[in-house]
Amino acid sequence: MPDKKLLSIAEISRLLEVPESTLHYWKNRFAQYLPSTGRNRQKRFKSEAVEIFKIISSMLKQGHTAEDVMAELSRKYPVNVTIDPQNPEPAAPAQIQQTNLEPAIQLAAAMGTEIAKSINEGLKGMLSCMPAGAVSEDVKACMDKASADLNAQNESIEGIKSENEQLKEKLSIMEAELVRLRKDRREMEKFLLDKLKNITK
């Protein structure tokens, strides 16, 4: 008959000889795979959680990343629904705490990115290995369109660079004109002051 005793983090810490602070980090990071009841300080873990903590400890000691551990746990264990002793009914899927789902969502996003990269690299490899006549007309048309778009963007960038050069030249002319106007103003002020002095004499 399995042991139904609920364990605190302190008790698991003594069993596994792992610091409580480390277990607290793991319990938050891998919460969705650790069967537990209660919340915050009242949280207690089922005896099977000890085995999951052992797997986490072992994999991290071997140099695996938290994402590797998450993938292994998702392969071996179901996602757990947290049960509150005050409300023993399990939460409906929409009520599962977001914090418990967040690591799984992050892992799924990372996996999706890696899959997309792999597919992209695979397609590039396949296209490079194909004889010139084997690539379909649709693929050729798509590649030609992408190439044309890239060329158009490059031309647009070159046009902007050319406009920038022209603007720089105009700005340089305007600065020279401004310097000339300031000089003319000073000369005009000097001329008028001289005239006033002659009048007042």
TORTIMAR-795688 format. One line per 2 residues: number of its first residue (from 1); for each residue x, y, z of N, C-alpha, C. Coordinates in Angstrom, 1 decimal. Layout:
BEGIN
NUM) X:Y:Z:X:Y:Z:X:Y:Z ~ ...
END
This chain:
BEGIN
1) 0.9:-1.2:0.0:0.0:0.0:0.0:0.9:1.2:0.0 ~ 0.7:2.2:-1.0:1.6:3.3:-1.0:1.4:4.2:0.2
3) 2.5:5.0:0.5:2.5:5.9:1.6:1.7:7.1:1.2 ~ 0.7:7.5:2.0:-0.2:8.6:1.7:0.2:9.9:2.5
5) 1.3:9.8:3.2:1.7:10.9:4.1:2.1:12.1:3.2 ~ 1.7:13.3:3.6:2.1:14.5:2.9:3.3:15.1:3.6
7) 4.2:15.5:2.8:5.5:16.0:3.3:5.7:17.5:3.0 ~ 6.4:18.1:4.0:6.7:19.5:3.8:8.1:19.6:3.1
9) 8.4:20.8:2.7:9.7:21.0:2.0:10.9:20.7:3.0 ~ 10.7:21.0:4.3:11.7:20.7:5.3:12.0:19.2:5.4
11) 10.9:18.4:5.4:11.0:17.0:5.5:11.7:16.4:4.2 ~ 11.3:16.9:3.1:12.0:16.4:1.8:13.4:16.8:1.8
13) 13.7:18.0:2.3:15.1:18.5:2.4:16.0:17.5:3.3 ~ 15.4:17.0:4.4:16.1:16.1:5.2:16.3:14.7:4.5
15) 15.2:14.3:3.8:15.3:13.0:3.1:16.3:13.0:2.0 ~ 16.4:14.1:1.2:17.3:14.1:0.1:18.6:14.8:0.3
17) 18.7:15.4:1.5:20.0:16.1:1.9:20.2:17.2:0.9 ~ 19.2:18.0:0.5:19.3:19.1:-0.4:18.8:20.3:0.4
19) 19.4:21.5:0.3:19.0:22.7:1.0:17.6:23.1:0.7 ~ 16.9:23.5:1.7:15.5:24.0:1.5:15.3:25.0:0.5
21) 16.3:26.0:0.4:16.2:27.1:-0.6:16.2:26.5:-2.0 ~ 17.0:25.5:-2.2:17.1:24.8:-3.5:15.8:24.2:-3.9
23) 15.2:23.5:-2.9:13.9:22.8:-3.1:12.8:23.8:-3.4 ~ 12.9:25.0:-2.7:11.8:26.0:-2.9:11.9:26.5:-4.4
25) 13.2:26.7:-4.9:13.4:27.1:-6.3:12.8:26.0:-7.2 ~ 13.1:24.7:-7.0:12.7:23.6:-7.8:11.2:23.5:-7.8
27) 10.6:23.7:-6.6:9.1:23.5:-6.5:8.4:24.6:-7.3 ~ 9.0:25.8:-7.4:8.4:26.9:-8.2:8.6:26.7:-9.7
29) 9.8:26.2:-10.0:10.2:26.0:-11.4:9.5:24.9:-12.1 ~ 9.3:23.8:-11.3:8.7:22.6:-11.9:7.4:22.2:-11.2
31) 6.7:23.2:-10.8:5.5:23.1:-10.0:4.4:22.1:-10.6 ~ 4.3:22.2:-12.0:3.2:21.5:-12.6:3.4:20.0:-12.6
33) 4.6:19.5:-12.2:4.9:18.1:-12.2:5.0:17.5:-10.8 ~ 4.9:18.4:-9.8:5.0:18.0:-8.4:3.6:17.9:-7.7
35) 3.2:16.7:-7.4:1.8:16.5:-6.8:1.8:17.1:-5.4 ~ 0.9:18.1:-5.2:0.9:18.7:-3.9:-0.5:19.2:-3.5
37) -0.7:19.6:-2.3:-2.0:20.2:-1.9:-1.7:21.4:-1.1 ~ -2.6:22.3:-1.0:-2.4:23.5:-0.2:-1.7:24.6:-1.0
39) -1.5:25.7:-0.3:-0.8:26.9:-0.9:0.2:27.5:0.0 ~ 1.2:28.2:-0.6:2.2:28.9:0.2:2.8:28.0:1.3
41) 2.8:28.5:2.6:3.4:27.8:3.7:2.7:26.5:4.0 ~ 1.4:26.4:3.6:0.6:25.2:3.9:0.8:24.2:2.8
43) 1.6:24.4:1.8:1.8:23.5:0.8:2.5:22.2:1.2 ~ 1.9:21.1:0.9:2.5:19.8:1.3:2.5:18.9:0.0
45) 3.5:18.0:0.0:3.8:17.2:-1.2:3.5:15.8:-1.0 ~ 2.9:15.1:-2.0:2.7:13.7:-1.9:4.0:12.9:-1.9
47) 4.0:11.7:-1.5:5.3:10.9:-1.4:5.9:10.8:-2.7 ~ 5.1:10.7:-3.8:5.7:10.5:-5.2:6.5:11.7:-5.6
49) 6.2:12.8:-5.0:7.0:14.0:-5.4:8.5:13.9:-5.0 ~ 8.8:13.1:-4.0:10.2:12.9:-3.6:11.0:12.3:-4.8
51) 10.4:11.3:-5.5:11.1:10.7:-6.6:11.3:11.7:-7.7 ~ 10.3:12.6:-7.9:10.5:13.7:-8.9:11.6:14.7:-8.5
53) 11.6:15.0:-7.3:12.7:15.9:-6.8:14.1:15.2:-7.0 ~ 14.1:13.9:-6.8:15.4:13.1:-7.1:15.8:13.2:-8.5
55) 14.9:13.1:-9.4:15.2:13.2:-10.9:15.7:14.6:-11.2 ~ 15.0:15.6:-10.7:15.4:17.0:-10.9:16.9:17.2:-10.4
57) 17.2:16.7:-9.2:18.5:16.9:-8.6:19.5:16.1:-9.4 ~ 19.2:14.9:-9.8:20.2:14.1:-10.6:20.5:14.7:-11.9
59) 19.5:15.2:-12.7:19.7:15.7:-14.0:20.5:17.0:-13.9 ~ 20.2:17.9:-13.0:20.9:19.2:-12.8:22.3:19.0:-12.5
61) 22.6:17.9:-11.6:24.0:17.6:-11.3:24.8:17.1:-12.5 ~ 24.1:16.4:-13.4:24.7:15.9:-14.6:25.0:17.0:-15.6
63) 24.5:18.2:-15.4:24.7:19.3:-16.3:23.6:19.6:-17.2 ~ 22.5:19.0:-17.1:21.3:19.2:-17.9:20.7:20.6:-17.6
65) 20.1:21.3:-18.5:19.5:22.6:-18.3:18.1:22.3:-17.7 ~ 17.5:23.4:-17.2:16.1:23.3:-16.6:15.1:22.9:-17.7
67) 15.4:23.3:-19.0:14.5:22.9:-20.1:14.6:21.4:-20.3 ~ 15.8:20.9:-20.2:16.0:19.4:-20.4:15.2:18.7:-19.3
69) 15.3:19.2:-18.1:14.6:18.6:-16.9:13.1:18.6:-17.2 ~ 12.6:19.8:-17.6:11.2:20.0:-17.9:10.7:19.0:-19.0
71) 11.5:18.8:-20.0:11.1:17.9:-21.1:11.0:16.5:-20.6 ~ 12.0:16.1:-19.7:12.0:14.7:-19.2:10.8:14.5:-18.3
73) 10.5:15.5:-17.4:9.3:15.4:-16.6:8.0:15.3:-17.4 ~ 7.9:16.1:-18.4:6.7:16.1:-19.2:6.5:14.7:-19.9
75) 7.7:14.1:-20.2:7.6:12.7:-20.8:7.2:11.7:-19.9 ~ 7.6:11.8:-18.6:7.3:10.8:-17.6:6.1:11.0:-16.7
77) 5.7:12.3:-16.5:4.7:12.6:-15.5:3.6:13.5:-16.1 ~ 2.3:13.3:-15.7:1.3:14.2:-16.2:1.4:15.5:-15.4
79) 0.8:16.6:-16.0:0.7:17.9:-15.4:-0.3:17.7:-14.2 ~ 0.0:18.2:-13.0:-0.8:18.1:-11.9:-1.7:19.3:-11.7
81) -2.9:19.1:-11.2:-3.8:20.2:-10.8:-3.6:20.4:-9.3 ~ -3.3:21.6:-8.9:-3.1:21.9:-7.4:-4.5:21.9:-6.7
83) -4.5:21.1:-5.6:-5.8:21.0:-4.8:-5.6:21.8:-3.5 ~ -6.6:22.6:-3.3:-6.6:23.4:-2.0:-7.4:22.6:-1.0
85) -6.9:22.3:0.2:-7.7:21.6:1.2:-9.0:22.3:1.6 ~ -9.0:23.6:1.5:-10.2:24.4:1.8:-11.3:24.2:0.8
87) -10.8:23.8:-0.4:-11.7:23.5:-1.6:-11.3:22.3:-2.3 ~ -11.6:21.1:-1.8:-11.1:19.9:-2.3:-11.4:19.6:-3.8
89) -12.3:20.3:-4.4:-12.6:20.0:-5.8:-11.5:20.5:-6.6 ~ -10.9:19.6:-7.6:-9.8:20.0:-8.4:-10.3:21.2:-9.3
91) -9.3:22.1:-9.5:-9.6:23.2:-10.4:-9.9:22.8:-11.8 ~ -10.9:23.5:-12.4:-11.1:23.3:-13.8:-9.9:23.7:-14.6
93) -9.7:23.2:-15.8:-8.5:23.5:-16.6:-8.3:25.0:-16.7 ~ -9.4:25.8:-16.9:-9.2:27.2:-17.0:-8.8:27.9:-15.7
95) -9.0:27.2:-14.6:-8.6:27.8:-13.3:-7.3:27.4:-12.8 ~ -6.6:26.6:-13.5:-5.2:26.2:-13.1:-4.4:27.4:-13.1
97) -3.5:27.5:-12.0:-2.8:28.8:-11.8:-1.9:29.0:-13.0 ~ -1.8:30.3:-13.5:-1.0:30.6:-14.6:0.5:30.4:-14.4
99) 0.9:30.6:-13.1:2.3:30.4:-12.8:2.7:29.0:-13.0 ~ 1.8:28.0:-12.8:2.1:26.6:-13.0:2.3:26.3:-14.5
101) 1.5:27.0:-15.3:1.6:26.7:-16.8:2.7:27.4:-17.5 ~ 3.2:28.5:-16.9:4.1:29.4:-17.6:5.4:28.6:-18.1
103) 6.0:27.8:-17.2:7.2:27.1:-17.7:6.9:26.2:-18.9 ~ 5.7:25.5:-18.9:5.3:24.7:-20.0:5.1:25.4:-21.3
105) 4.5:26.6:-21.1:4.3:27.5:-22.3:5.6:27.9:-22.9 ~ 6.6:28.3:-22.0:7.9:28.7:-22.5:8.6:27.6:-23.2
107) 8.5:26.4:-22.6:9.1:25.2:-23.2:8.5:25.0:-24.6 ~ 7.2:25.0:-24.7:6.5:24.8:-26.0:7.0:25.8:-27.0
109) 7.1:27.1:-26.6:7.6:28.1:-27.5:9.0:27.9:-28.0 ~ 9.8:27.5:-27.1:11.2:27.2:-27.4:11.3:26.0:-28.4
111) 10.5:25.0:-28.1:10.4:23.8:-29.0:9.9:24.2:-30.4 ~ 8.9:25.0:-30.4:8.4:25.5:-31.7:9.4:26.2:-32.5
113) 10.2:27.1:-31.9:11.3:27.8:-32.5:12.3:26.9:-33.1 ~ 12.7:25.9:-32.3:13.7:24.9:-32.7:13.2:24.1:-33.9
115) 11.9:23.7:-33.9:11.3:22.9:-35.0:11.3:23.7:-36.2 ~ 10.9:25.0:-36.1:10.9:25.9:-37.3:12.3:26.0:-37.9
117) 13.3:26.2:-37.0:14.7:26.3:-37.5:15.1:25.0:-38.2 ~ 14.8:23.8:-37.6:15.2:22.6:-38.3:14.5:22.4:-39.6
119) 13.2:22.7:-39.7:12.5:22.6:-41.0:13.1:23.5:-42.0 ~ 13.4:24.8:-41.6:14.1:25.7:-42.5:15.4:25.2:-43.1
121) 16.2:24.7:-42.1:17.5:24.2:-42.5:17.4:22.9:-43.4 ~ 16.4:22.1:-43.1:16.1:20.9:-43.9:15.7:21.3:-45.3
123) 14.8:22.3:-45.4:14.4:22.7:-46.8:15.5:23.3:-47.6 ~ 16.4:24.1:-46.9:17.5:24.6:-47.6:18.4:23.5:-48.1
125) 18.6:22.5:-47.3:19.5:21.4:-47.7:18.9:20.6:-48.8 ~ 17.6:20.4:-48.8:16.9:19.7:-49.9:17.0:20.4:-51.2
127) 16.8:21.7:-51.1:16.8:22.5:-52.4:18.2:22.6:-53.0 ~ 19.3:22.6:-52.1:20.6:22.7:-52.6:21.1:21.4:-53.2
129) 20.5:20.3:-52.8:20.9:19.0:-53.3:20.1:18.6:-54.6 ~ 19.0:19.3:-54.8:18.2:19.0:-56.0:18.8:19.5:-57.3
131) 18.7:18.7:-58.4:19.2:19.2:-59.7:18.3:20.4:-60.1 ~ 18.9:21.2:-60.9:18.2:22.5:-61.3:16.8:22.3:-61.8
133) 16.6:21.2:-62.6:15.3:21.0:-63.2:14.3:20.4:-62.3 ~ 14.7:19.9:-61.1:13.8:19.2:-60.2:13.0:20.1:-59.3
135) 13.5:21.4:-59.1:12.7:22.3:-58.3:11.5:22.8:-59.0 ~ 10.3:22.7:-58.4:9.0:23.0:-59.0:9.0:24.5:-59.4
137) 8.1:24.7:-60.4:7.9:26.1:-60.8:7.4:27.0:-59.7 ~ 6.5:26.5:-58.8:6.0:27.3:-57.7:7.1:27.7:-56.8
139) 8.0:26.7:-56.5:9.1:27.1:-55.6:10.0:28.1:-56.2 ~ 10.3:27.9:-57.6:11.1:28.9:-58.3:10.5:30.3:-58.2
141) 9.2:30.3:-58.5:8.5:31.6:-58.5:8.6:32.3:-57.2 ~ 8.4:31.5:-56.1:8.4:32.0:-54.7:9.8:32.5:-54.4
143) 10.9:31.8:-54.8:12.3:32.2:-54.6:12.6:33.4:-55.4 ~ 12.1:33.5:-56.7:12.3:34.7:-57.5:11.7:35.9:-56.9
145) 10.4:35.7:-56.4:9.7:36.8:-55.8:10.5:37.3:-54.6 ~ 11.0:36.4:-53.7:11.7:36.8:-52.5:13.0:37.5:-52.9
147) 13.7:37.0:-54.0:14.9:37.7:-54.5:14.6:39.1:-55.0 ~ 13.5:39.2:-55.8:13.1:40.5:-56.3:12.8:41.5:-55.2
149) 12.0:41.0:-54.2:11.7:41.8:-53.0:13.0:42.3:-52.3 ~ 13.9:41.4:-52.2:15.2:41.8:-51.5:15.9:42.8:-52.3
151) 16.0:42.6:-53.7:16.6:43.6:-54.5:15.9:45.0:-54.4 ~ 14.6:45.0:-54.4:13.8:46.2:-54.3:14.2:46.9:-53.0
153) 14.3:46.2:-51.9:14.6:46.8:-50.6:16.0:47.4:-50.7 ~ 17.0:46.6:-51.3:18.3:47.1:-51.4:18.4:48.4:-52.2
155) 17.6:48.5:-53.3:17.5:49.7:-54.1:16.9:50.8:-53.3 ~ 15.9:50.5:-52.5:15.3:51.6:-51.7:16.3:52.1:-50.7
157) 17.1:51.2:-50.1:18.1:51.6:-49.2:19.1:52.5:-49.9 ~ 19.5:52.1:-51.1:20.5:52.9:-51.8:19.9:54.3:-52.1
159) 18.6:54.3:-52.5:17.9:55.6:-52.8:17.9:56.5:-51.5 ~ 17.7:55.9:-50.4:17.7:56.7:-49.1:19.1:57.2:-48.8
161) 20.1:56.4:-49.1:21.5:56.8:-48.9:21.8:58.0:-49.8 ~ 21.4:57.9:-51.1:21.6:59.0:-52.0:20.9:60.3:-51.6
163) 19.7:60.2:-51.1:18.9:61.3:-50.6:19.7:62.0:-49.4 ~ 20.2:61.1:-48.5:20.9:61.6:-47.4:22.2:62.4:-47.8
165) 22.9:61.9:-48.8:24.0:62.6:-49.3:23.6:64.0:-49.9 ~ 22.5:64.0:-50.6:22.0:65.3:-51.2:21.6:66.3:-50.0
167) 21.0:65.7:-49.0:20.6:66.6:-47.9:21.8:67.1:-47.2 ~ 22.8:66.3:-47.0:24.1:66.7:-46.4:24.7:67.9:-47.2
169) 24.7:67.8:-48.5:25.2:68.9:-49.3:24.4:70.2:-49.1 ~ 23.1:70.0:-49.2:22.2:71.2:-49.0:22.4:71.8:-47.6
171) 22.6:71.0:-46.6:22.8:71.5:-45.2:24.1:72.2:-45.2 ~ 25.2:71.7:-45.8:26.5:72.4:-45.9:26.4:73.7:-46.5
173) 25.6:73.8:-47.6:25.4:75.1:-48.3:24.7:76.1:-47.4 ~ 23.6:75.6:-46.7:22.8:76.5:-45.8:23.7:77.0:-44.6
175) 24.6:76.1:-44.1:25.5:76.5:-43.0:26.4:77.6:-43.5 ~ 27.0:77.5:-44.7:27.9:78.5:-45.3:27.1:79.8:-45.5
177) 25.9:79.7:-45.9:25.0:80.9:-46.1:24.8:81.6:-44.8 ~ 24.5:80.8:-43.8:24.2:81.3:-42.5:25.4:82.1:-41.9
179) 26.6:81.5:-42.1:27.9:82.2:-41.7:28.0:83.5:-42.4 ~ 27.7:83.5:-43.7:27.9:84.7:-44.5:26.9:85.8:-44.0
181) 25.6:85.4:-43.7:24.6:86.3:-43.2:25.0:86.9:-41.9 ~ 25.6:86.1:-41.0:26.0:86.6:-39.7:27.1:87.6:-39.9
183) 28.0:87.4:-40.8:29.1:88.3:-41.1:28.6:89.6:-41.7 ~ 27.6:89.5:-42.6:27.0:90.7:-43.2:26.3:91.5:-42.1
185) 25.6:90.8:-41.2:24.9:91.5:-40.1:25.9:92.3:-39.2 ~ 27.0:91.6:-38.9:28.0:92.3:-38.0:28.5:93.6:-38.7
187) 28.8:93.4:-40.1:29.3:94.6:-40.8:28.3:95.7:-40.9 ~ 27.0:95.3:-41.1:25.9:96.3:-41.1:25.8:97.0:-39.8
189) 25.9:96.2:-38.7:25.8:96.9:-37.3:26.9:97.8:-37.1 ~ 28.1:97.4:-37.6:29.3:98.3:-37.4:29.1:99.6:-38.2
191) 28.6:99.5:-39.5:28.3:100.6:-40.4:27.3:101.6:-39.7 ~ 26.2:101.0:-39.2:25.2:101.9:-38.6:25.7:102.6:-37.3
193) 26.5:101.8:-36.5:27.0:102.5:-35.3:27.9:103.6:-35.7 ~ 28.8:103.4:-36.7:29.6:104.5:-37.2:28.8:105.7:-37.6
195) 27.8:105.5:-38.4:26.9:106.6:-38.9:26.3:107.3:-37.7 ~ 25.8:106.6:-36.7:25.2:107.2:-35.5:26.2:108.1:-34.8
197) 27.4:107.5:-34.6:28.5:108.3:-34.0:28.7:109.6:-34.7 ~ 28.8:109.5:-36.0:29.0:110.7:-36.8:27.9:111.8:-36.7
199) 26.7:111.3:-36.6:25.5:112.2:-36.4:25.6:112.9:-35.1 ~ 25.9:112.1:-34.0:25.9:112.7:-32.7:27.1:113.6:-32.4
201) 28.0:113.6:-33.2:29.2:114.5:-33.0:28.9:116.0:-33.2
END
